[in-house]
Amino acid sequence: MAPKWIRGTLVCAYQLAITFGILVAAVVNNSSKNIIGAAAYRIPIATQLVWASILFLGLIILPETPRYLIKRERHTSAAASLSRIRRLDITHPALIEELAEIEANHEYELSLGPSTYRDVFSGSPHLGRRVLTGCGLQMLQQLSGCNFIFYYGTTFFQGKGLASPFALQMITNGVNVASTLPGMVFVETWGRRPLLLFGAAGMAVSQLIVAIVGSALPSSNDANMVLISFVCIYIFFFASSWGPTTWVVTSEIYPLKVRAKSMSISTASNWLFNFGLGYATPYMIDSGYANLQAKVFFVWGTCCIFGFFFVWAMVYETSKISLEQIDELYERVDHAWQSTNFQPSWSFQDIRDETTAGTSSGVSLADREAARRRATAEAAPANSTDSDRITVSADGSQVSTTAMSEEDKIIASLGDVDFSL
């Protein structure tokens, strides 16, 4: 739904909402910690119903995405939805071009046949690599240790003998919210790949410092202050990079044909590791079991180091290009570290226009656009027929298309569009 120049920022806003919700939960927990009886847990649970109700009401007015509507062959509704989302008139050239690109991409994917879960792993271009990238990012996000702080931070701080563990948990969650804001800017100005590399390096250093200091001086007050400081620094690196950007990348890299299936697999890997780590963490730190205590940060730090090299080798830079052009990125660029210099040279709309005009340039992708224009100009007089000159609009009237541009033809085929809610 989001335009390519702010797509990453808007997806980061999703993570910002999550971090704000975690902060509210920490405040509610702190407020109810001294309540005696069942109300101590019933009040936090009941508070969740308020946000669920707001979410339900928001879903009622949320428009369907243009890509979904095109997939369902509801082209008029797709035009209305895109116009509403972009706040542009249906005749605006930018909107017409984007809609035509979405339609052309969908037609191309239909020509490849129906999608299956086999296509998710073996389709082209490099769909298996993309699924591995998405799943790997989601797994490593959980293995970075974020949920150890958010789920068990209160218990961990209490075990270290720190006063007011609930207040410390509110502080860490406040840092989490504030640090997501620069991530919303960096994801577009720096790009996805540099931001993930920056975050992985910062998280690894912070985690290892916590592990070394906490293990070497387990009962020192000064060591505890260092521990709290670097936990907050770690959260800054996480919230400004891996927290939101993981979702940005996994929402971009899959083509429309297999997007739903691929996203379901990558999101399932996130929740699988979320559950596994949530279940295993008490056994890792409790004295009756592994009793790692602060040493557990060696585990998270090692995973962050692995995450740095995973991003370097697997994550392509997808900022500033449309979702439809990401297929070309994976087709033309062999290695992820070469993707930062990628410039798209064609679009699915160009290919469809070539096919419609009956031309075939047979040149490289870099020369395709210029060749298409030359071929179209040369072939137009020869390929014109009576059926090309007359089209029937949505209101039943005949419209001459002899001198109509591609934009005019799209508008004529759409007819009257109702933009009311």
Kinemage of the C-alpha trace (Angstrom):
@kinemage 1
@onewidth
@group {chain A} dominant
@subgroup {mainchain}
@vectorlist {calphas} color= white
{ca met a 1} P 0.000 0.000 0.000
{ca ala a 2} L 2.820 2.429 0.808
{ca pro a 3} L 4.738 4.339 -1.915
{ca lys a 4} L 8.324 3.217 -2.358
{ca trp a 5} L 9.927 6.411 -1.000
{ca ile a 6} L 8.326 6.013 2.469
{ca arg a 7} L 7.473 2.318 2.432
{ca gly a 8} L 10.124 1.462 5.008
{ca thr a 9} L 9.116 4.293 7.335
{ca leu a 10} L 5.465 3.253 7.327
{ca val a 11} L 6.334 -0.370 8.085
{ca cys a 12} L 8.522 0.908 10.938
{ca ala a 13} L 5.452 2.700 12.276
{ca tyr a 14} L 4.002 -0.774 12.830
{ca gln a 15} L 6.960 -1.599 15.071
{ca leu a 16} L 6.583 1.754 16.839
{ca ala a 17} L 3.018 0.819 17.744
{ca ile a 18} L 4.251 -2.506 19.132
{ca thr a 19} L 6.923 -0.834 21.273
{ca phe a 20} L 4.382 1.653 22.600
{ca gly a 21} L 2.095 -1.233 23.526
{ca ile a 22} L 4.933 -2.974 25.390
{ca leu a 23} L 5.610 0.263 27.295
{ca val a 24} L 1.943 0.594 28.282
{ca ala a 25} L 1.995 -3.027 29.454
{ca ala a 26} L 5.051 -2.307 31.628
{ca val a 27} L 3.314 0.716 33.167
{ca val a 28} L 0.175 -1.328 33.900
{ca asn a 29} L 2.254 -4.116 35.438
{ca asn a 30} L 4.102 -1.625 37.617
{ca ser a 31} L 0.795 -0.083 38.751
{ca ser a 32} L -0.732 -3.419 39.690
{ca lys a 33} L 2.314 -5.106 41.252
{ca asn a 34} L 1.250 -4.351 44.843
{ca ile a 35} L -2.387 -5.450 44.448
{ca ile a 36} L -3.290 -8.453 46.575
{ca gly a 37} L -5.463 -11.090 44.952
{ca ala a 38} L -6.615 -12.031 41.472
{ca ala a 39} L -6.974 -8.383 40.379
{ca ala a 40} L -3.159 -8.215 40.116
{ca tyr a 41} L -3.303 -10.189 36.871
{ca arg a 42} L -6.887 -9.576 35.801
{ca ile a 43} L -6.387 -5.824 35.394
{ca pro a 44} L -3.446 -6.165 32.955
{ca ile a 45} L -5.347 -8.773 30.934
{ca ala a 46} L -8.525 -6.662 30.841
{ca thr a 47} L -6.554 -3.650 29.633
{ca gln a 48} L -5.699 -5.565 26.480
{ca leu a 49} L -9.369 -5.577 25.489
{ca val a 50} L -9.267 -1.797 24.996
{ca trp a 51} L -6.550 -2.010 22.341
{ca ala a 52} L -8.200 -5.009 20.697
{ca ser a 53} L -11.400 -2.964 20.324
{ca ile a 54} L -9.489 -0.075 18.742
{ca leu a 55} L -7.843 -2.501 16.322
{ca phe a 56} L -11.230 -3.986 15.395
{ca leu a 57} L -12.710 -0.563 14.634
{ca gly a 58} L -9.668 0.378 12.557
{ca leu a 59} L -9.964 -2.766 10.453
{ca ile a 60} L -13.518 -1.805 9.500
{ca ile a 61} L -12.344 1.318 7.639
{ca leu a 62} L -9.026 -0.103 6.392
{ca pro a 63} L -9.060 -0.280 2.562
{ca glu a 64} L -8.020 -3.410 0.734
{ca thr a 65} L -4.646 -3.137 -0.970
{ca pro a 66} L -4.671 -2.383 -4.721
{ca arg a 67} L -2.486 -5.437 -5.382
{ca tyr a 68} L -4.993 -7.721 -3.655
{ca leu a 69} L -7.899 -6.203 -5.606
{ca ile a 70} L -6.025 -6.578 -8.901
{ca lys a 71} L -5.390 -10.208 -7.995
{ca arg a 72} L -9.159 -10.616 -7.514
{ca glu a 73} L -9.775 -8.907 -10.896
{ca arg a 74} L -11.539 -5.954 -9.266
{ca his a 75} L -9.753 -3.306 -11.297
{ca thr a 76} L -12.157 -0.447 -10.624
{ca ser a 77} L -11.962 -1.071 -6.886
{ca ala a 78} L -8.178 -1.238 -7.140
{ca ala a 79} L -8.106 2.164 -8.828
{ca ala a 80} L -10.357 3.616 -6.140
{ca ser a 81} L -8.270 2.089 -3.360
{ca leu a 82} L -4.993 3.351 -4.814
{ca ser a 83} L -6.472 6.819 -5.331
{ca arg a 84} L -7.645 6.899 -1.717
{ca ile a 85} L -4.317 5.691 -0.342
{ca arg a 86} L -2.185 8.067 -2.443
{ca arg a 87} L -4.634 10.989 -2.072
{ca leu a 88} L -4.422 11.522 -5.840
{ca asp a 89} L -7.101 11.911 -8.466
{ca ile a 90} L -7.795 8.901 -10.647
{ca thr a 91} L -6.425 10.816 -13.651
{ca his a 92} L -3.097 11.697 -12.029
{ca pro a 93} L -0.214 10.384 -14.195
{ca ala a 94} L 1.694 8.958 -11.220
{ca leu a 95} L -1.328 6.989 -10.052
{ca ile a 96} L -2.104 5.705 -13.553
{ca glu a 97} L 1.498 4.600 -14.033
{ca glu a 98} L 1.588 2.783 -10.687
{ca leu a 99} L -1.734 1.056 -11.340
{ca ala a 100} L -0.612 -0.026 -14.791
{ca glu a 101} L 2.605 -1.416 -13.330
{ca ile a 102} L 0.669 -3.440 -10.739
{ca glu a 103} L -1.680 -4.790 -13.403
{ca ala a 104} L 1.181 -5.667 -15.754
{ca asn a 105} L 3.071 -7.454 -12.977
{ca his a 106} L -0.026 -9.450 -12.090
{ca glu a 107} L -0.585 -10.440 -15.730
{ca tyr a 108} L 3.023 -11.565 -15.952
{ca glu a 109} L 2.709 -13.694 -12.828
{ca leu a 110} L -0.536 -15.240 -14.109
{ca ser a 111} L 1.295 -16.278 -17.257
{ca leu a 112} L 3.591 -18.381 -15.058
{ca gly a 113} L 0.673 -20.446 -13.723
{ca pro a 114} L -0.783 -20.914 -10.220
{ca ser a 115} L 1.524 -20.793 -7.219
{ca thr a 116} L 2.162 -23.639 -4.802
{ca tyr a 117} L 4.305 -24.036 -1.716
{ca arg a 118} L 6.829 -25.742 -3.966
{ca asp a 119} L 7.176 -22.459 -5.869
{ca val a 120} L 7.960 -20.697 -2.598
{ca phe a 121} L 11.171 -22.710 -2.290
{ca ser a 122} L 12.092 -23.478 -5.905
{ca gly a 123} L 10.545 -20.667 -7.964
{ca ser a 124} L 12.448 -17.978 -9.805
{ca pro a 125} L 14.056 -15.574 -9.559
{ca his a 126} L 15.659 -17.062 -6.445
{ca leu a 127} L 12.483 -17.446 -4.374
{ca gly a 128} L 14.127 -20.065 -2.178
{ca arg a 129} L 16.912 -17.628 -1.321
{ca arg a 130} L 14.331 -14.991 -0.479
{ca val a 131} L 12.431 -17.297 1.871
{ca leu a 132} L 15.709 -18.251 3.541
{ca thr a 133} L 16.491 -14.544 3.930
{ca gly a 134} L 13.109 -13.780 5.460
{ca cys a 135} L 13.124 -16.749 7.823
{ca gly a 136} L 16.742 -16.148 8.798
{ca leu a 137} L 16.065 -12.516 9.677
{ca gln a 138} L 13.016 -13.401 11.745
{ca met a 139} L 14.864 -16.136 13.632
{ca leu a 140} L 17.918 -13.984 14.275
{ca gln a 141} L 15.717 -11.129 15.483
{ca gln a 142} L 14.476 -13.411 18.248
{ca leu a 143} L 17.948 -14.838 18.907
{ca ser a 144} L 19.334 -11.331 19.391
{ca gly a 145} L 18.041 -11.429 22.974
{ca cys a 146} L 15.335 -8.780 22.661
{ca asn a 147} L 12.598 -10.855 24.223
{ca phe a 148} L 14.851 -11.947 27.052
{ca ile a 149} L 14.808 -8.303 28.170
{ca phe a 150} L 11.136 -7.682 27.426
{ca tyr a 151} L 9.839 -11.004 28.817
{ca tyr a 152} L 12.208 -11.732 31.697
{ca gly a 153} L 13.886 -8.384 32.340
{ca thr a 154} L 12.053 -7.852 35.622
{ca thr a 155} L 13.055 -11.295 36.907
{ca phe a 156} L 16.651 -10.865 35.700
{ca phe a 157} L 17.063 -7.439 37.326
{ca gln a 158} L 15.549 -8.751 40.545
{ca gly a 159} L 17.960 -11.694 40.518
{ca lys a 160} L 20.900 -9.298 40.198
{ca gly a 161} L 19.793 -7.585 43.412
{ca leu a 162} L 18.753 -4.361 41.690
{ca ala a 163} L 16.178 -2.173 43.410
{ca ser a 164} L 12.846 -1.403 41.662
{ca pro a 165} L 13.033 -4.008 38.872
{ca phe a 166} L 9.582 -2.973 37.613
{ca ala a 167} L 10.771 0.636 37.252
{ca leu a 168} L 13.862 -0.554 35.386
{ca gln a 169} L 11.623 -2.491 33.047
{ca met a 170} L 9.653 0.689 32.307
{ca ile a 171} L 12.930 2.508 31.588
{ca thr a 172} L 14.109 -0.136 29.134
{ca asn a 173} L 10.730 -0.081 27.401
{ca gly a 174} L 10.857 3.699 27.216
{ca val a 175} L 14.241 3.445 25.517
{ca asn a 176} L 12.688 0.923 23.156
{ca val a 177} L 9.966 3.373 22.086
{ca ala a 178} L 12.280 6.384 21.727
{ca ser a 179} L 14.915 4.425 19.783
{ca thr a 180} L 12.399 3.237 17.199
{ca leu a 181} L 11.949 6.839 15.997
{ca pro a 182} L 15.471 7.253 14.526
{ca gly a 183} L 15.047 3.857 12.892
{ca met a 184} L 12.059 5.230 10.971
{ca val a 185} L 14.383 7.840 9.460
{ca phe a 186} L 17.491 5.684 8.996
{ca val a 187} L 15.609 2.940 7.142
{ca glu a 188} L 15.109 5.310 4.191
{ca thr a 189} L 18.208 7.523 4.436
{ca trp a 190} L 20.715 4.713 5.091
{ca gly a 191} L 18.816 1.840 3.555
{ca arg a 192} L 17.814 -1.573 4.884
{ca arg a 193} L 21.128 -3.362 4.532
{ca pro a 194} L 23.458 -0.769 6.181
{ca leu a 195} L 21.017 -0.291 9.041
{ca leu a 196} L 20.871 -4.025 9.781
{ca leu a 197} L 24.673 -4.275 9.678
{ca phe a 198} L 24.991 -1.281 11.990
{ca gly a 199} L 22.457 -2.744 14.414
{ca ala a 200} L 23.996 -6.218 14.487
{ca ala a 201} L 27.458 -4.821 15.253
{ca gly a 202} L 26.152 -2.535 18.008
{ca met a 203} L 24.040 -5.261 19.586
{ca ala a 204} L 26.906 -7.755 19.571
{ca val a 205} L 29.308 -5.361 21.314
{ca ser a 206} L 26.694 -4.380 23.920
{ca gln a 207} L 25.703 -7.980 24.657
{ca leu a 208} L 29.290 -9.152 25.056
{ca ile a 209} L 30.124 -6.281 27.419
{ca val a 210} L 27.114 -7.181 29.589
{ca ala a 211} L 28.151 -10.839 29.571
{ca ile a 212} L 31.808 -10.148 30.456
{ca val a 213} L 31.118 -7.593 33.202
{ca gly a 214} L 28.184 -9.519 34.654
{ca ser a 215} L 30.170 -12.766 34.787
{ca ala a 216} L 33.408 -11.263 36.120
{ca leu a 217} L 31.759 -9.115 38.834
{ca pro a 218} L 28.449 -10.815 39.650
{ca ser a 219} L 27.850 -9.012 42.981
{ca ser a 220} L 29.280 -5.570 42.264
{ca asn a 221} L 27.010 -2.516 42.325
{ca asp a 222} L 29.270 -0.783 39.801
{ca ala a 223} L 28.992 -3.814 37.527
{ca asn a 224} L 25.200 -3.659 37.833
{ca met a 225} L 25.237 -0.019 36.697
{ca val a 226} L 27.334 -1.016 33.691
{ca leu a 227} L 24.900 -3.856 33.038
{ca ile a 228} L 21.874 -1.537 33.051
{ca ser a 229} L 23.630 1.026 30.858
{ca phe a 230} L 24.652 -1.442 28.186
{ca val a 231} L 21.287 -3.183 28.240
{ca cys a 232} L 19.783 0.203 27.343
{ca ile a 233} L 22.434 0.733 24.662
{ca tyr a 234} L 21.659 -2.704 23.274
{ca ile a 235} L 17.956 -1.824 23.145
{ca phe a 236} L 18.801 1.373 21.250
{ca phe a 237} L 20.646 -0.604 18.585
{ca phe a 238} L 17.885 -3.205 18.393
{ca ala a 239} L 14.933 -0.801 18.280
{ca ser a 240} L 16.547 1.435 15.654
{ca ser a 241} L 17.563 -1.431 13.365
{ca trp a 242} L 16.549 -5.075 13.722
{ca gly a 243} L 13.266 -4.386 15.499
{ca pro a 244} L 11.532 -2.591 12.603
{ca thr a 245} L 13.802 -3.308 9.624
{ca thr a 246} L 13.349 -7.075 9.803
{ca trp a 247} L 9.661 -6.560 9.086
{ca val a 248} L 10.445 -4.048 6.347
{ca val a 249} L 12.675 -6.484 4.457
{ca thr a 250} L 10.381 -9.500 4.812
{ca ser a 251} L 7.398 -7.463 3.587
{ca glu a 252} L 9.262 -6.358 0.440
{ca ile a 253} L 11.279 -9.229 -0.980
{ca tyr a 254} L 8.479 -11.606 -2.077
{ca pro a 255} L 6.627 -11.295 -5.405
{ca leu a 256} L 2.849 -10.992 -5.404
{ca lys a 257} L 2.364 -14.530 -6.665
{ca val a 258} L 3.802 -16.152 -3.521
{ca arg a 259} L 3.771 -13.199 -1.107
{ca ala a 260} L 1.067 -14.553 1.206
{ca lys a 261} L 2.632 -18.021 1.421
{ca ser a 262} L 6.178 -16.707 1.868
{ca met a 263} L 5.167 -14.182 4.520
{ca ser a 264} L 3.278 -16.878 6.412
{ca ile a 265} L 6.404 -19.054 6.518
{ca ser a 266} L 8.753 -16.255 7.608
{ca thr a 267} L 6.307 -14.976 10.238
{ca ala a 268} L 5.777 -18.524 11.510
{ca ser a 269} L 9.552 -18.851 11.984
{ca asn a 270} L 9.464 -15.682 14.096
{ca trp a 271} L 6.744 -16.983 16.384
{ca leu a 272} L 8.269 -20.455 16.536
{ca phe a 273} L 11.525 -19.031 17.885
{ca asn a 274} L 9.580 -16.581 20.035
{ca phe a 275} L 7.806 -19.493 21.721
{ca gly a 276} L 10.926 -21.667 21.893
{ca leu a 277} L 13.053 -18.978 23.529
{ca gly a 278} L 10.238 -17.913 25.835
{ca tyr a 279} L 9.914 -21.505 26.999
{ca ala a 280} L 13.636 -22.275 27.247
{ca thr a 281} L 14.943 -19.043 28.789
{ca pro a 282} L 13.945 -19.844 32.408
{ca tyr a 283} L 15.838 -23.123 32.138
{ca met a 284} L 18.863 -21.258 30.797
{ca ile a 285} L 19.144 -18.752 33.666
{ca asp a 286} L 17.554 -20.413 36.726
{ca ser a 287} L 19.895 -21.731 39.403
{ca gly a 288} L 18.283 -25.158 39.413
{ca tyr a 289} L 19.081 -25.708 35.733
{ca ala a 290} L 21.773 -24.200 33.474
{ca asn a 291} L 22.216 -21.198 35.807
{ca leu a 292} L 23.825 -19.048 33.105
{ca gln a 293} L 22.654 -15.772 34.643
{ca ala a 294} L 24.604 -12.961 32.891
{ca lys a 295} L 26.484 -15.545 30.801
{ca val a 296} L 23.335 -15.921 28.713
{ca phe a 297} L 24.366 -12.680 26.996
{ca phe a 298} L 27.272 -14.594 25.439
{ca val a 299} L 24.623 -16.613 23.598
{ca trp a 300} L 22.769 -13.519 22.384
{ca gly a 301} L 26.010 -11.743 21.436
{ca thr a 302} L 27.206 -14.708 19.387
{ca cys a 303} L 23.880 -14.776 17.541
{ca cys a 304} L 24.262 -11.058 16.783
{ca ile a 305} L 27.707 -11.677 15.298
{ca phe a 306} L 26.237 -14.402 13.104
{ca gly a 307} L 23.428 -11.998 12.179
{ca phe a 308} L 25.975 -9.445 10.933
{ca phe a 309} L 27.485 -11.907 8.461
{ca phe a 310} L 24.064 -13.241 7.493
{ca val a 311} L 22.953 -9.738 6.488
{ca trp a 312} L 26.187 -9.130 4.594
{ca ala a 313} L 25.776 -12.320 2.582
{ca met a 314} L 21.991 -12.605 2.165
{ca val a 315} L 20.106 -9.308 2.511
{ca tyr a 316} L 19.659 -7.260 -0.669
{ca glu a 317} L 19.128 -3.493 -0.573
{ca thr a 318} L 15.465 -2.931 -1.510
{ca ser a 319} L 14.930 0.741 -0.723
{ca lys a 320} L 13.921 3.257 -3.408
{ca ile a 321} L 12.600 0.629 -5.833
{ca ser a 322} L 9.044 -0.613 -6.316
{ca leu a 323} L 7.913 -4.038 -5.176
{ca glu a 324} L 7.522 -5.069 -8.816
{ca gln a 325} L 11.176 -4.189 -9.565
{ca ile a 326} L 12.582 -6.349 -6.767
{ca asp a 327} L 12.278 -9.390 -9.065
{ca glu a 328} L 14.715 -7.717 -11.460
{ca leu a 329} L 17.034 -7.002 -8.536
{ca tyr a 330} L 17.265 -10.690 -7.638
{ca glu a 331} L 17.529 -11.696 -11.299
{ca arg a 332} L 20.363 -9.344 -12.242
{ca val a 333} L 22.393 -9.077 -9.025
{ca asp a 334} L 24.217 -12.253 -8.045
{ca his a 335} L 25.441 -11.215 -4.592
{ca ala a 336} L 23.752 -9.235 -1.849
{ca trp a 337} L 26.766 -6.987 -1.259
{ca gln a 338} L 26.501 -5.795 -4.885
{ca ser a 339} L 22.854 -4.744 -4.575
{ca thr a 340} L 23.467 -1.222 -3.276
{ca asn a 341} L 24.334 0.034 -6.786
{ca phe a 342} L 21.335 -1.560 -8.510
{ca gln a 343} L 19.227 0.630 -10.818
{ca pro a 344} L 16.058 -0.842 -12.378
{ca ser a 345} L 16.139 -0.740 -16.179
{ca trp a 346} L 12.636 -1.892 -17.043
{ca ser a 347} L 9.200 -2.523 -15.633
{ca phe a 348} L 6.442 -5.052 -16.220
{ca gln a 349} L 4.449 -2.251 -17.812
{ca asp a 350} L 7.185 -1.806 -20.428
{ca ile a 351} L 7.097 -5.507 -21.249
{ca arg a 352} L 3.318 -5.502 -21.563
{ca asp a 353} L 3.411 -2.433 -23.788
{ca glu a 354} L 5.932 -4.149 -26.050
{ca thr a 355} L 3.736 -7.211 -26.300
{ca thr a 356} L 0.613 -5.146 -26.989
{ca ala a 357} L 2.373 -3.153 -29.695
{ca gly a 358} L 3.536 -6.359 -31.331
{ca thr a 359} L 7.200 -5.473 -31.021
{ca ser a 360} L 10.126 -7.359 -29.617
{ca ser a 361} L 13.287 -5.366 -29.110
{ca gly a 362} L 15.613 -8.242 -28.370
{ca val a 363} L 18.083 -5.951 -26.649
{ca ser a 364} L 19.556 -5.868 -23.173
{ca leu a 365} L 17.524 -4.729 -20.218
{ca ala a 366} L 19.462 -1.462 -20.062
{ca asp a 367} L 18.333 -0.558 -23.622
{ca arg a 368} L 14.812 -1.951 -23.336
{ca glu a 369} L 13.042 1.319 -22.555
{ca ala a 370} L 14.590 3.269 -25.445
{ca ala a 371} L 13.987 0.398 -27.838
{ca arg a 372} L 10.375 0.085 -26.724
{ca arg a 373} L 9.675 3.721 -27.502
{ca arg a 374} L 11.312 3.532 -30.916
{ca ala a 375} L 9.548 0.294 -31.790
{ca thr a 376} L 6.168 1.572 -30.634
{ca ala a 377} L 6.540 4.754 -32.684
{ca glu a 378} L 7.489 2.782 -35.785
{ca ala a 379} L 4.897 0.040 -35.373
{ca ala a 380} L 1.886 2.191 -34.442
{ca pro a 381} L 0.788 3.088 -38.027
{ca ala a 382} L 1.281 -0.449 -39.286
{ca asn a 383} L -0.407 -2.164 -36.373
{ca ser a 384} L -3.444 0.132 -36.119
{ca thr a 385} L -6.783 -1.538 -36.872
{ca asp a 386} L -10.392 -0.577 -36.541
{ca ser a 387} L -10.612 -2.546 -33.315
{ca asp a 388} L -7.698 -0.485 -31.972
{ca arg a 389} L -9.454 2.762 -32.741
{ca ile a 390} L -12.726 2.092 -30.959
{ca thr a 391} L -13.252 1.024 -27.352
{ca val a 392} L -16.375 0.866 -25.245
{ca ser a 393} L -16.236 2.733 -21.952
{ca ala a 394} L -17.968 1.696 -18.739
{ca asp a 395} L -21.062 3.810 -19.484
{ca gly a 396} L -21.613 2.051 -22.831
{ca ser a 397} L -20.399 4.871 -25.089
{ca gln a 398} L -17.835 4.366 -27.821
{ca val a 399} L -14.555 6.218 -27.453
{ca ser a 400} L -12.016 6.737 -30.213
{ca thr a 401} L -8.542 5.583 -29.230
{ca thr a 402} L -6.727 6.438 -32.438
{ca ala a 403} L -4.979 9.390 -30.821
{ca met a 404} L -5.374 8.314 -27.220
{ca ser a 405} L -2.376 7.879 -24.966
{ca glu a 406} L -1.887 4.835 -22.779
{ca glu a 407} L -3.100 6.867 -19.782
{ca asp a 408} L -6.309 7.869 -21.623
{ca lys a 409} L -6.989 4.231 -22.503
{ca ile a 410} L -6.626 3.181 -18.871
{ca ile a 411} L -8.996 5.925 -17.744
{ca ala a 412} L -11.555 4.985 -20.412
{ca ser a 413} L -11.481 1.340 -19.319
{ca leu a 414} L -11.964 2.286 -15.673
{ca gly a 415} L -15.050 4.385 -16.264
{ca asp a 416} L -16.665 6.197 -13.370
{ca val a 417} L -15.173 5.371 -10.001
{ca asp a 418} L -17.005 6.050 -6.730
{ca phe a 419} L -14.511 7.325 -4.142
{ca ser a 420} L -16.953 7.532 -1.233
{ca leu a 421} L -16.217 5.481 1.887
